Amino acid sequence: MPIQGKEKEETMKQQDQTTYNPNHLFDALIERMGLSNDGALARKLKIARSLINEIRKGQRPVAGSLLLWIQEATGITVNELRMLMGDRRRKYRLSYAIT
């Protein structure tokens, strides 16, 4: 029997939270910081708006160095940032610089 209504919405929400998607990270940051859009987030984090756009489009990965930068700017731990975007890997490498 197919899932319908509220159950279906809850299942989809749970799947969204466990699937890797950097957009969840940016959306959560915008909400937590009380910002209105990606431009405001970029200004607050002091990063290029184009970096956020490229990550959202899947043209660039979320580098470990970016997560560290966001942690410094927001106080949110790297582990929590990784969970927000659905990254469940046990190990990860940090890149040398944000390009």
C-alpha positions in Angstrom: 0.0 0.0 0.0 1.5 3.4 -1.0 2.3 6.0 1.6 0.0 9.0 1.4 -0.6 12.4 2.9 1.3 13.4 6.1 3.2 10.1 6.2 4.5 10.7 2.7 5.6 14.2 3.6 7.4 13.0 6.7 9.2 10.2 4.7 10.3 12.6 2.0 11.6 15.0 4.7 13.6 12.2 6.4 15.1 11.2 3.0 16.0 14.8 2.3 17.9 15.1 5.6 19.9 11.9 4.9 20.7 12.6 1.3 23.9 14.6 0.5 22.8 18.1 -0.7 24.9 21.2 -0.1 21.8 23.3 -0.7 20.4 22.1 2.7 23.5 23.6 4.3 23.1 27.1 2.8 19.3 27.1 3.4 19.8 26.2 7.0 22.5 28.9 7.5 20.2 31.5 5.9 17.4 30.5 8.2 19.5 30.3 11.4 21.2 33.6 10.7 17.9 35.4 9.8 19.1 36.3 6.3 17.0 36.7 3.2 19.1 35.2 0.4 22.5 33.8 -0.8 23.9 37.3 -1.4 23.3 38.2 2.3 24.8 34.9 3.3 27.9 35.6 1.2 28.3 39.0 2.7 28.0 37.7 6.2 30.5 34.9 5.6 32.8 37.1 3.6 32.9 34.8 0.6 32.1 35.3 -3.0 28.4 34.9 -4.0 29.6 33.0 -7.1 31.1 30.3 -4.8 27.7 29.7 -3.3 26.1 29.7 -6.7 28.6 27.2 -8.1 28.2 24.9 -5.1 24.4 25.1 -5.4 24.6 24.2 -9.1 26.9 21.2 -8.4 29.8 22.8 -10.3 32.1 23.0 -7.2 32.3 20.7 -4.1 32.1 22.0 -0.6 35.7 22.1 0.5 36.8 21.3 4.0 38.4 24.7 4.2 35.0 26.3 3.4 33.5 24.4 6.3 36.2 25.6 8.6 35.6 29.2 7.4 31.9 28.8 8.0 32.6 27.4 11.5 34.7 30.4 12.3 32.1 32.8 11.1 29.1 31.2 12.7 30.3 29.1 15.6 28.5 26.0 14.2 30.8 23.0 14.4 32.1 21.3 11.2 30.3 18.1 12.2 27.0 19.9 12.4 27.6 21.7 9.1 28.4 18.3 7.5 25.2 16.8 8.9 23.2 19.8 7.6 24.2 19.0 4.1 23.8 15.2 4.5 27.5 14.3 4.6 27.7 11.1 6.6 31.3 10.0 5.7 33.4 8.9 8.6 36.6 10.5 7.2 37.1 13.5 5.1 40.1 15.5 3.8 40.6 19.2 4.2 41.7 21.1 1.1 44.4 23.7 1.4 42.5 26.8 0.3 39.2 28.2 -0.8 39.6 28.9 -4.5 
